[in-house]
Amino acid sequence: MCLHRLIQIFLLLVTVEGYTQNVNIDSIVSAKVEKMTIDEKISMIGGYKGIYLRGFEKFGIPEIKMSDGPMGIKNNGKATAFPASIAMAATWNPELIQQVGKVIGDEAKSKKIGILLAPGVNIYRVPHNGRNFEYYGEDPYLSSSTVVSFVKGVQGEGVIATVKHFAANNEDYDRHRVSSNIDTRTLYEIYFPPFKAAIQEGGALAVMTSYNPVNGVHAPESSYLINDVLKKEWGFKGFVMSDWISLYTTNAVNAGLDLEMPNPDFMNSKNIIPLINNGVVTESTINDKVFRIIKSCYSTGLYNNATHDTIVDWGKHDQISIDVAREGMVLLKNDNSILPIQSKKIKKVALIGLYVFNTPHSGGGAARVEPYKKVDLFNAILNEAGKKVKIETLLTDSLKIDTFIKNESPDLNEKIASYDLVIICTGFNERSEGEGHDRPFQLPAEENKLIEKVSGINGNTAVIVLSGSGIEMPWINKVKALLYAWFPGQAGSVAAAEILFGKVNPSGKLPISIEKLWKNNAAYETYDTSHAILNAKPLFSLYGEEHMVFNMPYKEGIFTGYRHYDRYQIQPQFEFGFGLSYSNFTISDMKLSKELIKGDDRLIVSVKVKNSSDRKGKETVQLYIHDIESSLIRPVKELKAFKKVELNAGEEKVVELEISKKELSFYNPDLKKWVCEDGKFEALIGNSSRNITCRKEFNYQN
Ligand code: BGC
């Protein structure tokens, strides 16, 4: 028998085996469901003890605990606090994010948690959204790549990942009432893709609906979102849970929601039995929900492993959290190569600002993890500086900062001027940026004044920003260096210090565009900035209240983020995909494997990447597609592939990226499907969305 035939038989056996296994699981799960009374079944579709799935020992179904979230395990004792999700996206390194998912899954398992309430994949639309730090930025492709890896990592450990918040949680102000009103094409091209990828490519077994209504309907009660899109169109076989206290009626039952969290306030026997008796709800609808829940847990092994202990390697998890910070921090400015700090030139450094000591590791809300250890910027920088560079602190509390910005003090000015470098640590913290509220695009006024004044006194000023979103930078031309550190997790300060002193060569790239002015943003006309209040008290629930729904029209449609800046030729402060390195890279010699792609052919785009510096570093090759001939208007360019590569000093590598029909298609709302039209396209490659160094045309034919 030839090798080809042997392989065919092997593949057939594997498929048959998978099929048989599935059939077996289905019949085991169905048998369990059949044995349950209607009350028992209904009790499984509402949360239990606030954070559990109900269990029934007599059916061999243990209760299953859940826990947040996207940056680590919350409320369950010792846990590693990882950098914000937006920092994970900024690594452009899906393999690393898979490791994060894996170790969070491992910590979950060690705490007997079977369902992780993460990852969050809502798109960054406005810088104000208090939850942007929990998500993966503005681009559907980058978000999709990141989420698929995270989900695979978590679920590989036998823990269910819950993709949230379906759909369009793009601001958090008054989130129970503000409806995200979005046209179909925009939903499909911008806001849905990361969810779809998490399910179809990552295999995510749970989805959590959003607080915000979508097109006027509360998400957990939206048959369109759950039945039509998730279950029918995408073939989602797992279960859909509500966000905490977000139902308003029992409509959720027929809309496809499988689990109401955290308590069965609406989905309980008292409400549902009469609906069954009246023929409004069928028992098979309830059976399907219970089946989905049990099957997801069963196939993940949760019913076998619920008592399974693992020993966590805390040191390793801490290192992975630092690795993400190392690769996710973005160096946005570095005039005169002031960084990395060279002890020959820079002997005395002052650290200034509120976050030198109280370095925020996370934004606030459900995603905030209590770290088991924490390193602040002062200690990390002091440690990295060693003996050759003297580190001092100045103006690290609000009282002193306030006095300094309001008064003239020649002595203090002289002192500030005497340092070879001043580093200001600024941004937001878990109180000013987080879940349940939005925050301003502008830093607190005192922070801006502090940077203005210090940089006016000392020409060698660097800024470290801690935040989960973009900020306005009125002082940008006065500072020499800017490191965007996001919320860096428990030990991210170590990574910042290593970047400052050159032990780590920065390689993060922005997963968002940072606009110069708020008025440049695509949502400027529709988003009301009076909602973005500094230190606003989070609004967590409006449970049981009658309430109106307010409309938030997404007038910009698909033109959000760089798609908007490209369309109107607006120069952002820093563009999507941008980030500096201490090395110099050139990307050149683009080659296409063919000039005409037909049907499902794959196109291989290759370029040469050269590190022409004397320092090892990492560069991210980004491939954008431009559709030259199209019946519907399309963005000037869209990210469709990328690869991060490491190059030694002087080294050159060929990088290959692959695309096919899927990456060339757009969603046609009239035809209700993705289409790829015949005609001309252009492949654009660069190391940011604006620094495009190679471009070549090709044709597509169906
Ligand atoms: C958040 C969810 C979270 C849940 C449980 C809600 O407030 O929106 O993301 O998973 O709380 O903590």
Residues whose N, C-alpha, C, O or C-beta is under 5 A from the ligand:
A	BS01	BGC	D68 L117 D243 W244 A366
